[in-house]
Amino acid sequence: MDLLNTLVEKGLRRELPSREEALAVLTTSDDDLLEVVAAAGKVRRQWFGRRVKLNYLVNLKSGLCPEDCSYCSQRLGSEAGILKYTWLKPDEASKAAAAGVAGGAKRVCLVASGRGPTDRDVDRVSKTIGAIKEQNADVEVCACLGLLSDGQAERLKAAGADAYNHNLNTSESTYGDITTTHTYADRVETVRHAQGAGLSACSGLIAGMGESDADLVDVVFALRALDPDSVPVNFLIPVEGTPLAGEWNLTPQRALRILAMVRFVCPDVEVRLAGGREVHLRTMQPLALHLVNSIFLGDYLTTEGQEGKADLDMIADAGFEVEGAGTTTLPGHRGGGGCASACGPSDSAVSDSAAPVSASSAGAEAASARTDLVTVRRRGAGTDLAPNA
């Protein structure tokens, strides 16, 4: 179809689609789904070949967060029966990270619940980064510690951190409906702190929280303008005991359309299939590899993921290969940093005339809620049980 031909051409030129084109991807029919995946797959292969980067999460501090993010099982007032523990010691975190590296992970993501780190917390994480790098010198380390204060990104960089993650999660106009204890602007500022310190910025979204198509396009266009190197796409895991436990708005087909839209808008960026893929994509996960070039291996922060061996088998069976430690993930023209001057027009030139599409239409097509696929993590970091990497 003409739409897909246009999007492929723009993606190969790193040119921003129009807002109307991005919205149109989300409203394509299931009959056209394979054509959408094939088109976005051409863009993915242009910039990343058939490589898949593996990332591994280590939850350094679980639960008891003072923030009220509605999607999070670690939030203030959460009744979810998750693991709760204070900071892992550097050797404990290094051991957990080593399991992921042994499973094929190229990047280890160190995550801690909370509004943001104290200076003492930054010291703790710096020691943990040192312990991980001492054991696995080539592994990339990404920190995700919440809102950063002045100078903290620089200290993490000096300690050996390669990247910093802080997601925008949803559109600016609806952010207050999801979280009230901090603002969308706070999140943008933290990403800019990371970029200013020379850290590779990682920032993405959560789909399936009841947002409209227009909200999804808004946040992805905002991410394009912010220009992170990595864009993780999470699909809401509706954990019992959280305010969004009843939000089952996604089908595998809609999840694939969302991933395709992100790829068209962010053609040469590391698009990562993150939390919720097992719950919402289910048996269609291999198709997503034609859209993304990065996934998480094993478990997530508080819920279980697919077994690491199953991930590796899936990648091989789909005809892809695990990206090695000696391979540079991003295309050469990005140089590990931004592409604001090389990626076509900014989103400020895009028309806002398209009418928003209600999430209710997406929710109406959702299959029965698969609550059986949501399992609280009881192994790995913070426990005496082996992880599933």
C-alpha positions as a Markdown table, in Angstrom:
| # | Residue | x | y | z |
|---|---|---|---|---|
| 1 | Met | 0.0 | 0.0 | 0.0 |
| 2 | Asp | 1.1 | 3.6 | -0.7 |
| 3 | Leu | 1.3 | 4.4 | 3.1 |
| 4 | Leu | 3.8 | 1.6 | 3.7 |
| 5 | Asn | 5.9 | 2.4 | 0.7 |
| 6 | Thr | 6.2 | 6.0 | 1.8 |
| 7 | Leu | 7.1 | 5.0 | 5.4 |
| 8 | Val | 9.8 | 2.6 | 4.2 |
| 9 | Glu | 11.3 | 5.3 | 1.9 |
| 10 | Lys | 11.3 | 7.8 | 4.8 |
| 11 | Gly | 12.8 | 5.3 | 7.2 |
| 12 | Leu | 15.6 | 4.5 | 4.9 |
| 13 | Arg | 16.4 | 8.2 | 4.7 |
| 14 | Arg | 16.0 | 8.7 | 8.5 |
| 15 | Glu | 13.2 | 11.1 | 7.7 |
| 16 | Leu | 10.4 | 11.7 | 10.2 |
| 17 | Pro | 6.9 | 10.5 | 9.1 |
| 18 | Ser | 4.0 | 12.9 | 9.4 |
| 19 | Arg | 1.8 | 12.6 | 12.4 |
| 20 | Glu | -1.1 | 11.4 | 10.1 |
| 21 | Glu | 1.1 | 8.6 | 8.7 |
| 22 | Ala | 2.1 | 7.4 | 12.2 |
| 23 | Leu | -1.5 | 7.4 | 13.3 |
| 24 | Ala | -2.5 | 5.5 | 10.2 |
| 25 | Val | -0.1 | 2.6 | 11.1 |
| 26 | Leu | -2.0 | 2.1 | 14.3 |
| 27 | Thr | -5.3 | 1.9 | 12.5 |
| 28 | Thr | -4.3 | -0.6 | 9.8 |
| 29 | Ser | -6.4 | -3.8 | 9.7 |
| 30 | Asp | -5.3 | -7.2 | 10.9 |
| 31 | Asp | -5.6 | -8.3 | 7.2 |
| 32 | Asp | -2.7 | -5.9 | 6.5 |
| 33 | Leu | -0.6 | -6.8 | 9.6 |
| 34 | Leu | 2.0 | -8.9 | 7.8 |
| 35 | Glu | 2.5 | -6.2 | 5.2 |
| 36 | Val | 3.0 | -3.6 | 8.0 |
| 37 | Val | 5.6 | -5.9 | 9.8 |
| 38 | Ala | 7.4 | -6.6 | 6.5 |
| 39 | Ala | 7.6 | -2.8 | 5.7 |
| 40 | Ala | 9.0 | -1.9 | 9.1 |
| 41 | Gly | 11.3 | -4.9 | 8.9 |
| 42 | Lys | 13.0 | -3.4 | 5.8 |
| 43 | Val | 13.8 | -0.3 | 7.9 |
| 44 | Arg | 15.0 | -2.4 | 10.8 |
| 45 | Arg | 17.3 | -4.5 | 8.6 |
| 46 | Gln | 18.7 | -1.4 | 6.9 |
| 47 | Trp | 20.1 | 0.0 | 10.1 |
| 48 | Phe | 20.6 | -3.2 | 12.3 |
| 49 | Gly | 20.7 | -6.1 | 9.9 |
| 50 | Arg | 19.5 | -9.3 | 11.7 |
| 51 | Arg | 21.2 | -8.6 | 15.0 |
| 52 | Val | 19.4 | -8.8 | 18.3 |
| 53 | Lys | 20.9 | -7.1 | 21.3 |
| 54 | Leu | 20.3 | -8.8 | 24.7 |
| 55 | Asn | 19.8 | -6.8 | 27.9 |
| 56 | Tyr | 19.6 | -8.1 | 31.4 |
| 57 | Leu | 17.8 | -6.4 | 34.4 |
| 58 | Val | 19.2 | -6.5 | 37.9 |
| 59 | Asn | 16.7 | -5.0 | 40.4 |
| 60 | Leu | 19.1 | -3.5 | 43.0 |
| 61 | Lys | 16.3 | -2.4 | 45.4 |
| 62 | Ser | 12.8 | -3.7 | 45.2 |
| 63 | Gly | 9.6 | -2.2 | 46.4 |
| 64 | Leu | 8.7 | 0.5 | 48.9 |
| 65 | Cys | 8.8 | 3.4 | 46.4 |
| 66 | Pro | 7.4 | 6.8 | 47.5 |
| 67 | Glu | 6.2 | 7.6 | 44.0 |
| 68 | Asp | 2.6 | 6.8 | 42.9 |
| 69 | Cys | 3.1 | 5.6 | 39.3 |
| 70 | Ser | -0.1 | 3.7 | 38.6 |
| 71 | Tyr | 1.5 | 1.1 | 36.4 |
| 72 | Cys | 4.1 | 0.1 | 38.9 |
| 73 | Ser | 3.9 | -2.8 | 41.4 |
| 74 | Gln | 6.6 | -1.1 | 43.6 |
| 75 | Arg | 4.6 | 2.1 | 43.9 |
| 76 | Leu | 3.4 | 3.9 | 47.0 |
| 77 | Gly | 0.4 | 2.0 | 48.3 |
| 78 | Ser | 0.9 | -1.1 | 46.1 |
| 79 | Glu | -0.8 | -4.2 | 47.4 |
| 80 | Ala | 1.1 | -6.5 | 44.9 |
| 81 | Gly | 2.8 | -9.4 | 46.6 |
| 82 | Ile | 6.2 | -8.6 | 45.1 |
| 83 | Leu | 9.7 | -9.2 | 46.5 |
| 84 | Lys | 10.8 | -6.3 | 48.8 |
| 85 | Tyr | 14.4 | -5.8 | 49.7 |
| 86 | Thr | 16.9 | -3.0 | 50.3 |
| 87 | Trp | 20.1 | -2.4 | 48.3 |
| 88 | Leu | 22.0 | -5.4 | 47.0 |
| 89 | Lys | 25.6 | -5.5 | 47.9 |
| 90 | Pro | 28.0 | -4.9 | 45.0 |
| 91 | Asp | 29.1 | -8.6 | 45.0 |
| 92 | Glu | 25.5 | -9.8 | 45.0 |
| 93 | Ala | 24.6 | -7.5 | 42.1 |
| 94 | Ser | 27.7 | -8.5 | 40.2 |
| 95 | Lys | 26.8 | -12.2 | 40.6 |
| 96 | Ala | 23.3 | -11.5 | 39.3 |
| 97 | Ala | 24.7 | -9.5 | 36.4 |
| 98 | Ala | 27.1 | -12.4 | 35.6 |
| 99 | Ala | 24.2 | -14.7 | 35.1 |
| 100 | Gly | 22.8 | -12.4 | 32.4 |
| 101 | Val | 26.1 | -12.0 | 30.7 |
| 102 | Ala | 26.6 | -15.8 | 30.7 |
| 103 | Gly | 23.2 | -16.1 | 29.0 |
| 104 | Gly | 24.3 | -13.8 | 26.2 |
| 105 | Ala | 23.4 | -10.3 | 27.5 |
| 106 | Lys | 25.5 | -7.4 | 26.1 |
| 107 | Arg | 24.1 | -4.8 | 28.5 |
| 108 | Val | 23.2 | -5.0 | 32.2 |
| 109 | Cys | 20.6 | -2.6 | 33.4 |
| 110 | Leu | 20.8 | -1.7 | 37.1 |
| 111 | Val | 17.5 | -0.5 | 38.5 |
| 112 | Ala | 16.5 | 0.8 | 41.9 |
| 113 | Ser | 13.0 | 1.8 | 43.1 |
| 114 | Gly | 12.6 | 5.4 | 44.5 |
| 115 | Arg | 12.1 | 8.9 | 43.4 |
| 116 | Gly | 15.8 | 9.4 | 42.7 |
| 117 | Pro | 19.2 | 8.5 | 44.2 |
| 118 | Thr | 20.9 | 10.3 | 47.1 |
| 119 | Asp | 24.6 | 10.9 | 46.8 |
| 120 | Arg | 25.1 | 7.9 | 49.0 |
| 121 | Asp | 23.0 | 5.8 | 46.6 |
| 122 | Val | 25.2 | 7.0 | 43.7 |
| 123 | Asp | 28.2 | 5.8 | 45.7 |
| 124 | Arg | 26.6 | 2.4 | 46.2 |
| 125 | Val | 25.8 | 2.1 | 42.5 |
| 126 | Ser | 29.3 | 3.3 | 41.5 |
| 127 | Lys | 30.8 | 0.5 | 43.6 |
| 128 | Thr | 28.4 | -2.0 | 42.0 |
| 129 | Ile | 29.4 | -0.8 | 38.5 |
| 130 | Gly | 33.0 | -1.3 | 39.4 |
| 131 | Ala | 32.4 | -4.8 | 40.6 |
| 132 | Ile | 30.5 | -5.7 | 37.4 |
| 133 | Lys | 33.1 | -4.2 | 35.2 |
| 134 | Glu | 35.9 | -6.0 | 37.1 |
| 135 | Gln | 34.3 | -9.3 | 36.4 |
| 136 | Asn | 33.0 | -8.5 | 32.8 |
| 137 | Ala | 35.0 | -5.7 | 31.4 |
| 138 | Asp | 33.2 | -5.5 | 28.1 |
| 139 | Val | 29.7 | -5.5 | 29.4 |
| 140 | Glu | 27.7 | -2.3 | 29.0 |
| 141 | Val | 26.1 | -1.0 | 32.2 |
| 142 | Cys | 23.0 | 1.1 | 32.2 |
| 143 | Ala | 21.7 | 2.7 | 35.4 |
| 144 | Cys | 18.0 | 3.4 | 36.1 |
| 145 | Leu | 17.7 | 5.1 | 39.4 |
| 146 | Gly | 15.0 | 7.7 | 39.0 |
| 147 | Leu | 15.3 | 11.5 | 38.8 |
| 148 | Leu | 18.9 | 12.8 | 38.8 |
| 149 | Ser | 20.2 | 15.8 | 40.6 |
| 150 | Asp | 23.0 | 18.0 | 39.3 |
| 151 | Gly | 26.3 | 16.2 | 39.0 |
| 152 | Gln | 24.9 | 12.7 | 39.6 |
| 153 | Ala | 25.0 | 11.7 | 36.0 |
| 154 | Glu | 28.6 | 12.8 | 35.8 |
| 155 | Arg | 29.5 | 10.7 | 38.8 |
| 156 | Leu | 27.9 | 7.6 | 37.3 |
| 157 | Lys | 29.7 | 8.2 | 34.0 |
| 158 | Ala | 33.0 | 8.5 | 35.9 |
| 159 | Ala | 32.2 | 5.2 | 37.7 |
| 160 | Gly | 32.0 | 3.4 | 34.4 |
| 161 | Ala | 28.3 | 3.6 | 33.5 |
| 162 | Asp | 27.7 | 3.6 | 29.8 |
| 163 | Ala | 24.0 | 4.6 | 29.7 |
| 164 | Tyr | 21.1 | 5.9 | 31.8 |
| 165 | Asn | 17.5 | 4.9 | 31.5 |
| 166 | His | 14.5 | 7.1 | 32.3 |
| 167 | Asn | 11.3 | 6.6 | 30.4 |
| 168 | Leu | 8.8 | 9.2 | 29.4 |
| 169 | Asn | 6.1 | 6.4 | 29.6 |
| 170 | Thr | 3.2 | 8.3 | 28.1 |
| 171 | Ser | 2.2 | 11.6 | 26.5 |
| 172 | Glu | 2.7 | 14.9 | 28.3 |
| 173 | Ser | -1.0 | 15.6 | 28.2 |
| 174 | Thr | -2.0 | 12.4 | 30.0 |
| 175 | Tyr | 1.0 | 12.1 | 32.3 |
| 176 | Gly | -0.8 | 13.5 | 35.3 |
| 177 | Asp | -3.4 | 10.8 | 35.0 |
| 178 | Ile | -0.7 | 8.2 | 35.6 |
| 179 | Thr | 1.6 | 9.8 | 38.1 |
| 180 | Thr | 1.1 | 12.8 | 40.5 |
| 181 | Thr | 4.3 | 12.8 | 42.6 |
| 182 | His | 6.5 | 14.0 | 39.8 |
| 183 | Thr | 6.0 | 15.6 | 36.3 |
| 184 | Tyr | 6.6 | 14.8 | 32.7 |
| 185 | Ala | 9.0 | 17.7 | 32.7 |
| 186 | Asp | 11.0 | 16.1 | 35.5 |
| 187 | Arg | 11.5 | 13.0 | 33.4 |
| 188 | Val | 12.6 | 15.0 | 30.3 |
| 189 | Glu | 15.1 | 16.9 | 32.5 |
| 190 | Thr | 16.7 | 13.7 | 33.8 |
| 191 | Val | 17.2 | 12.4 | 30.2 |
| 192 | Arg | 18.9 | 15.6 | 29.4 |
| 193 | His | 21.1 | 15.4 | 32.5 |
| 194 | Ala | 22.2 | 12.0 | 31.2 |
| 195 | Gln | 22.9 | 13.2 | 27.7 |
| 196 | Gly | 24.8 | 16.2 | 29.1 |
| 197 | Ala | 27.1 | 13.9 | 31.1 |
| 198 | Gly | 28.0 | 11.9 | 28.0 |
| 199 | Leu | 25.9 | 8.9 | 28.9 |
| 200 | Ser | 23.9 | 7.1 | 26.2 |
| 201 | Ala | 20.3 | 8.0 | 26.9 |
| 202 | Cys | 17.7 | 5.3 | 27.0 |
| 203 | Ser | 14.0 | 6.5 | 27.2 |
| 204 | Gly | 10.8 | 4.8 | 26.1 |
| 205 | Leu | 7.2 | 4.3 | 26.8 |
| 206 | Ile | 4.5 | 2.0 | 28.2 |
| 207 | Ala | 1.6 | 1.0 | 26.0 |
| 208 | Gly | -1.7 | -0.4 | 27.1 |
| 209 | Met | -2.5 | 1.9 | 30.0 |
| 210 | Gly | -5.7 | 3.1 | 28.4 |
| 211 | Glu | -4.1 | 5.7 | 26.2 |
| 212 | Ser | -5.4 | 6.8 | 22.8 |
| 213 | Asp | -3.6 | 6.3 | 19.5 |
| 214 | Ala | -2.9 | 10.1 | 19.6 |
| 215 | Asp | -1.2 | 9.7 | 23.0 |
| 216 | Leu | 1.1 | 6.9 | 21.6 |
| 217 | Val | 2.1 | 9.0 | 18.7 |
| 218 | Asp | 2.6 | 12.0 | 20.9 |
| 219 | Val | 5.1 | 10.2 | 23.2 |
| 220 | Val | 7.0 | 8.6 | 20.4 |
| 221 | Phe | 7.3 | 11.9 | 18.6 |
| 222 | Ala | 8.5 | 13.4 | 21.8 |
| 223 | Leu | 11.1 | 10.7 | 22.1 |
| 224 | Arg | 12.2 | 11.3 | 18.6 |
| 225 | Ala | 12.7 | 15.0 | 19.5 |
| 226 | Leu | 14.6 | 14.1 | 22.7 |
| 227 | Asp | 16.8 | 11.8 | 20.7 |
| 228 | Pro | 17.8 | 8.9 | 23.0 |
| 229 | Asp | 19.9 | 6.1 | 21.6 |
| 230 | Ser | 17.6 | 3.4 | 23.0 |
| 231 | Val | 13.8 | 3.4 | 23.0 |
| 232 | Pro | 12.4 | 0.6 | 25.1 |
| 233 | Val | 8.7 | -0.2 | 24.4 |
| 234 | Asn | 7.0 | -1.7 | 27.4 |
| 235 | Phe | 3.5 | -3.3 | 27.3 |
| 236 | Leu | 1.7 | -2.8 | 30.6 |
| 237 | Ile | 1.9 | -5.9 | 32.8 |
| 238 | Pro | -1.4 | -5.5 | 34.8 |
| 239 | Val | -0.2 | -6.7 | 38.2 |
| 240 | Glu | -2.9 | -7.4 | 40.8 |
| 241 | Gly | -2.7 | -4.8 | 43.6 |
| 242 | Thr | -2.0 | -1.9 | 41.3 |
| 243 | Pro | -4.5 | 0.7 | 40.0 |
| 244 | Leu | -4.1 | -0.5 | 36.4 |
| 245 | Ala | -4.6 | -4.2 | 37.2 |
| 246 | Gly | -7.8 | -4.2 | 35.1 |
| 247 | Glu | -6.3 | -2.6 | 32.0 |
| 248 | Trp | -6.1 | -5.4 | 29.4 |
| 249 | Asn | -6.3 | -3.3 | 26.2 |
| 250 | Leu | -3.8 | -5.0 | 24.0 |
| 251 | Thr | -3.9 | -7.8 | 21.4 |
| 252 | Pro | -0.8 | -9.3 | 19.8 |
| 253 | Gln | -1.8 | -7.6 | 16.6 |
| 254 | Arg | -2.1 | -4.1 | 18.2 |
| 255 | Ala | 1.3 | -4.6 | 20.0 |
| 256 | Leu | 2.9 | -5.3 | 16.7 |
| 257 | Arg | 1.4 | -2.3 | 15.1 |
| 258 | Ile | 2.7 | -0.1 | 18.0 |
| 259 | Leu | 6.2 | -1.6 | 17.5 |
| 260 | Ala | 6.0 | -0.9 | 13.8 |
| 261 | Met | 5.0 | 2.7 | 14.4 |
| 262 | Val | 7.9 | 3.2 | 16.8 |
| 263 | Arg | 10.3 | 1.8 | 14.2 |
| 264 | Phe | 9.0 | 4.1 | 11.5 |
| 265 | Val | 9.3 | 7.2 | 13.7 |
| 266 | Cys | 12.7 | 6.1 | 15.2 |
| 267 | Pro | 14.3 | 4.2 | 12.3 |
| 268 | Asp | 17.9 | 4.2 | 13.3 |
| 269 | Val | 17.5 | 4.0 | 17.1 |
| 270 | Glu | 17.8 | 0.8 | 19.2 |
| 271 | Val | 14.2 | -0.1 | 19.7 |
| 272 | Arg | 13.9 | -2.6 | 22.5 |
| 273 | Leu | 11.0 | -4.9 | 23.1 |
| 274 | Ala | 10.8 | -4.7 | 26.9 |
| 275 | Gly | 8.3 | -5.7 | 29.7 |
| 276 | Gly | 5.1 | -7.4 | 28.8 |
| 277 | Arg | 6.0 | -9.1 | 25.6 |
| 278 | Glu | 5.3 | -12.6 | 26.9 |
| 279 | Val | 1.9 | -11.4 | 28.3 |
| 280 | His | 0.6 | -9.5 | 25.2 |
| 281 | Leu | 2.5 | -10.9 | 22.2 |
| 282 | Arg | 2.5 | -14.4 | 23.4 |
| 283 | Thr | 3.1 | -16.8 | 20.4 |
| 284 | Met | 3.6 | -13.9 | 18.1 |
| 285 | Gln | 6.8 | -12.7 | 19.8 |
| 286 | Pro | 9.1 | -13.9 | 16.9 |
| 287 | Leu | 7.3 | -11.5 | 14.5 |
| 288 | Ala | 8.4 | -8.6 | 16.8 |
| 289 | Leu | 12.0 | -9.4 | 16.0 |
| 290 | His | 11.4 | -8.0 | 12.5 |
| 291 | Leu | 10.6 | -4.7 | 14.2 |
| 292 | Val | 12.9 | -4.4 | 17.2 |
| 293 | Asn | 16.6 | -5.0 | 17.4 |
| 294 | Ser | 16.9 | -5.4 | 21.2 |
| 295 | Ile | 15.1 | -7.4 | 23.9 |
| 296 | Phe | 15.4 | -8.2 | 27.6 |
| 297 | Leu | 16.6 | -11.6 | 28.6 |
| 298 | Gly | 14.9 | -13.5 | 31.4 |
| 299 | Asp | 13.0 | -11.9 | 34.2 |
| 300 | Tyr | 11.9 | -8.3 | 34.7 |
| 301 | Leu | 11.9 | -6.2 | 37.9 |
| 302 | Thr | 9.1 | -7.8 | 39.8 |
| 303 | Thr | 7.6 | -10.3 | 37.4 |
| 304 | Glu | 8.9 | -13.4 | 35.6 |
| 305 | Gly | 9.9 | -13.4 | 31.9 |
| 306 | Gln | 10.4 | -16.1 | 29.4 |
| 307 | Glu | 13.2 | -18.5 | 30.1 |
| 308 | Gly | 16.6 | -17.3 | 28.7 |
| 309 | Lys | 17.0 | -20.5 | 26.6 |
| 310 | Ala | 13.6 | -20.0 | 25.1 |
| 311 | Asp | 14.6 | -16.4 | 24.1 |
| 312 | Leu | 17.8 | -17.7 | 22.5 |
| 313 | Asp | 15.9 | -20.4 | 20.6 |
| 314 | Met | 13.3 | -17.9 | 19.5 |
| 315 | Ile | 16.0 | -15.6 | 18.0 |
| 316 | Ala | 17.8 | -18.5 | 16.2 |
| 317 | Asp | 14.6 | -20.1 | 14.9 |
| 318 | Ala | 13.4 | -16.7 | 13.5 |
| 319 | Gly | 16.6 | -16.4 | 11.5 |
| 320 | Phe | 18.3 | -13.7 | 13.7 |
| 321 | Glu | 21.5 | -13.7 | 15.6 |
| 322 | Val | 22.6 | -12.4 | 19.0 |
| 323 | Glu | 24.7 | -9.3 | 18.8 |
| 324 | Gly | 28.2 | -9.9 | 20.1 |
| 325 | Ala | 30.1 | -7.7 | 22.6 |
| 326 | Gly | 32.5 | -6.6 | 19.9 |
| 327 | Thr | 29.7 | -5.2 | 17.7 |
| 328 | Thr | 28.6 | -1.6 | 17.8 |
| 329 | Thr | 24.9 | -1.5 | 18.2 |
| 330 | Leu | 24.1 | 1.9 | 16.6 |
| 331 | Pro | 24.7 | 2.8 | 13.0 |
| 332 | Gly | 27.9 | 4.7 | 12.4 |
| 333 | His | 26.3 | 8.0 | 11.5 |
| 334 | Arg | 24.9 | 8.2 | 15.1 |
| 335 | Gly | 28.3 | 7.8 | 16.6 |
| 336 | Gly | 26.8 | 6.7 | 19.9 |
| 337 | Gly | 25.0 | 10.0 | 20.4 |
| 338 | Gly | 22.2 | 12.0 | 18.9 |
| 339 | Cys | 21.1 | 12.4 | 15.3 |
| 340 | Ala | 19.1 | 15.7 | 15.6 |
| 341 | Ser | 20.9 | 17.3 | 12.7 |
| 342 | Ala | 20.8 | 14.3 | 10.4 |
| 343 | Cys | 17.4 | 12.7 | 10.9 |
| 344 | Gly | 15.2 | 15.0 | 8.8 |
| 345 | Pro | 12.7 | 17.6 | 10.0 |
| 346 | Ser | 11.9 | 18.0 | 13.7 |
| 347 | Asp | 8.5 | 17.1 | 15.1 |
| 348 | Ser | 7.7 | 20.8 | 15.4 |
| 349 | Ala | 7.0 | 20.9 | 11.7 |
| 350 | Val | 4.4 | 18.1 | 12.0 |
| 351 | Ser | 0.7 | 18.9 | 11.7 |
| 352 | Asp | -1.5 | 18.3 | 14.8 |
| 353 | Ser | -4.6 | 18.2 | 12.8 |
| 354 | Ala | -5.3 | 14.4 | 13.0 |
| 355 | Ala | -8.1 | 13.6 | 15.3 |
| 356 | Pro | -7.3 | 11.4 | 18.3 |
| 357 | Val | -8.4 | 7.8 | 18.3 |
| 358 | Ser | -10.1 | 6.6 | 21.4 |
| 359 | Ala | -8.5 | 3.7 | 23.2 |
| 360 | Ser | -11.9 | 2.1 | 23.7 |
| 361 | Ser | -11.8 | 0.8 | 20.1 |
| 362 | Ala | -8.5 | -1.0 | 20.8 |
| 363 | Gly | -9.8 | -2.3 | 24.2 |
| 364 | Ala | -12.9 | -3.7 | 22.5 |
| 365 | Glu | -10.8 | -5.9 | 20.3 |
| 366 | Ala | -8.6 | -7.2 | 23.1 |
| 367 | Ala | -8.8 | -10.9 | 23.8 |
| 368 | Ser | -9.7 | -12.3 | 27.2 |
| 369 | Ala | -7.4 | -11.1 | 30.0 |
| 370 | Arg | -4.5 | -13.6 | 30.3 |
| 371 | Thr | -4.0 | -13.1 | 34.1 |
| 372 | Asp | -2.4 | -16.6 | 34.2 |
| 373 | Leu | 0.6 | -15.2 | 32.3 |
| 374 | Val | 1.5 | -12.6 | 35.0 |
| 375 | Thr | 3.7 | -14.3 | 37.6 |
| 376 | Val | 5.5 | -12.4 | 40.4 |
| 377 | Arg | 9.2 | -12.9 | 40.4 |
| 378 | Arg | 10.5 | -15.1 | 43.2 |
| 379 | Arg | 14.0 | -16.0 | 41.9 |
| 380 | Gly | 17.2 | -14.2 | 41.0 |
| 381 | Ala | 18.3 | -10.9 | 42.5 |
| 382 | Gly | 17.3 | -10.5 | 46.2 |
| 383 | Thr | 16.6 | -14.3 | 46.6 |
| 384 | Asp | 18.5 | -17.5 | 47.2 |
| 385 | Leu | 17.2 | -19.0 | 43.9 |
| 386 | Ala | 19.0 | -19.0 | 40.6 |
| 387 | Pro | 17.8 | -16.6 | 37.9 |
| 388 | Asn | 16.3 | -17.8 | 34.6 |
| 389 | Ala | 18.9 | -16.2 | 32.3 |
